[in-house]
């Protein structure tokens, strides 16, 4: 999985924190599954999750995110919304200038 970040924190520090976060999620993965959250890929420094609608039948995929843990000891993880089927990043800027916040 590709990351767009520059790693300036010692990689072993970020790797340890990444491993801790992934382990914490996996320890509760049955609880997250009931809520419709699935870890579908993990490759340091990023993880990919799919969020679904567990109360609908059939369940639907609502959205997917990639969370980048590069520099996690200093910066908050970066979250990008992606197309769950193509993994392409979804639009990050307004398409219409009328929707800009002044």
N, C-alpha and C positions, 0 to 999 in steps of 0.2 A: 504494500500500500504506500502510495506516495505522500510525502508531506511537503508543504510549501514553506516551512519554518526554517530559520537558521538556528542551529543548536549552539547556544553559547554557555549553557549550564553543563557541567561535567556529565557526559552521557550516562555514566554508571549511576549517578544520583537520579536522573530522570527515569532510567530503566527500573530502578528499585521502586520508585513511587508509582510508576506505570504498573508494574507487577502487583504491587499492593492493591491498587484500585481494581484491576482485573480480577484478582483473587477475591476481593470483597464482593464484587458483583456476582461472581460464580458461586460463592457461598450462599447467596440469596437468589440464585437464578430461578428456582421454582416459584418463589414469590413474585419475581419480576415477570415470569411467563404468564401467571394469572392476570397480571396487569397489562399484558400485551407488549412487553418490551423484550426484545431478543438481541443478544450479542451475536452478530453474524460473522465478524472478522476481527482479529486482533493481530497486529504486527507492529511492534514498537517503532515509532511512538504514537501510532494511531489505532483507534478502535472504531468499528462501525456498528451501529444499532439500527434496528427496524422497530417502529412503533405501530401497533395494530389496534384494532377495535375488538377487544375480546367479548364485549357484550352484544355484538351483532352476530347474526347467523345468516350467511357465512361471514366470518371475520374478514376485514379488509385491511390492507396496508395503508396507513395514514401518511407516514413520512419516514424518512431515514436520515440519520446524521452520521458524520465522521467527526470524532473528537481527537484533537491533536494534543498530546501531552509533552511535546518538546518544550523544554525550559520550564516544566511544571513546578519546580521548586521556587521559581521567581515569578512566573506569569500564570494567570488562570488558563486552563485548557481552552484551545480554540475550538469552536463548534461551527460546523458547516452543514447546511441542509443539502442533501443530495437526492437525485433521482434513484430510488431503490433498485431499479432495473438496469440502468446504464452506469450508475455511480457518477454521473456528471453533476457538477456543482449547479445548484439552482440559482436563479438570479439573486444577486446580492445588492443591487441598486434599483431604485425606482425606474420603471420604464416610461413613466409619464411625468413630465416636469410639474404638472398640477398636483402630484402627490408628494412633492418635496415639502419637508418641514422647514419653516422659516425660523 
